[in-house]
């Protein structure tokens, strides 16, 4: 049976930086929305690319969001999850994007000219370890 342990904020950031896929959630006009996204971590912010006419671009600017990053092994029942909560910000100008973030490519085809930056106010995480 596995045991839960709390992750430190620093551990949560470090682990999230090593994973490329996460899920972002917000409260949309018809209720909660959760989408898988590609992300990159840079200077205590999580960065995501999106298309200009996506529901994300239309709904989350200056809105409360939660982003979940995790890595779980179904065979051993161990892993971790980290949650980042705060307000999302849509950035339209490429000049506002740090050079080290510009390499982020979303897996779905098509242009992704907009950037979402999440500077979380709350970071929490848990690890599931063999007991």
N, C-alpha and C positions, 0 to 999 in steps of 0.2 A: 504494500500500500504506500502511495506517495504522500509526501508532506508538503505543505505550502510554507514558503518563506517570503518575507517582504524583500524587494529589491531596493537599493538606495536610488536616489535620483541620478547619481552619476552612473550607476550600473545600467539603469534604464536607458539613458542617452547612449551609452557605449554599445549596448546590444541593438538598439534601434538603428544605429549607424551601420551595422553589419548586415542588415536585411533590406531588400529592395521593395518588398510588397507590404502594404498595410491596408487598413480599412478606415475610411473617414465617415463620420456620421454627423448629421445635423437635423434640425427640425424643419422640414419643408412645408409648403402650403397645404399638402394633403397628409401630413404626418411625418414620422421619422423616416430618414433616408440613410442608407449605409451603402457605400460603394468601395470596391477594391481599387487601390491606386498604387502607382510606383512613387517612391519618395526618396529623398536624400536628406541627410542631416548636416547642417552647417551652422556653427556658432549659436547653439542653443535655439535653433529654429528648425522646423520640418518644412521642406519645400516639395511642392507637387506641381505638375504641369497639367493644364486642361485646355479644352477647346473653347472658342469664343462664345459659342451658343449652347454650352452644356448647362444642365441643371445646376451643377456645382458653381459655375461662373455666375449664373443668374441669382443664386440663392444664398451664397455663404459669405459674401463680402461684408466684413464687420459683424458677422454672426458667430454665435457660440458653436463650437465644434468639438468633437472628440475624435482622436485618432488612436487606433489600436494596432500595435506591432507585436507579433508573436512568432514563436518557433516551438513546435510541439512534435514529439515523436510518438506516434500511435502504438508502436510496438513496446516501448519501454515505459510509456505513460509519464515521461518527464519532459520538461520544457519551461518556457517562461512567457510572460506577456507584459507589455508596458503600455500604459495609457497616457496620452498627452491631451490636456483640455485647455482651451483658451478661445480666442477670437481669431478667425481667419481673415486674411487680407489678400485681395486680388491686386497683383502688380501687372501693369500693362506694358511698361517700358523695359526693354532688354537692358538698358543702361542701369536699371535698379537691381539687376541680378548679379550676385557675386560670381566671378569667373569660375570658382570651384564648384558651383552649382549648375552651371550651364550645360554640363555633360549629361544631365538627367534626361533620359528618353523614356517616354511612356510606351508601354508595350503595344497598345492598340494603334493601328495605322491612322494616319491623318494628322493634320496640323494641330499643334498644341501651343499657340502663341502666348497664352496667359499663364501666369505663375500664381500659385497660392502659397502664402507664407503663414505658418502657424508658429507663433511665439507663445508657447503654453504658459499659463499661470499655475498649472498643477501638473505634476508628473508623478505617476505611481506605477509600481510594478510588482509582480509576484513571480516566484519560481516554484515549480513543482519538482521535487527531488525524491529519489528513491528513499524509502524509509526503513 
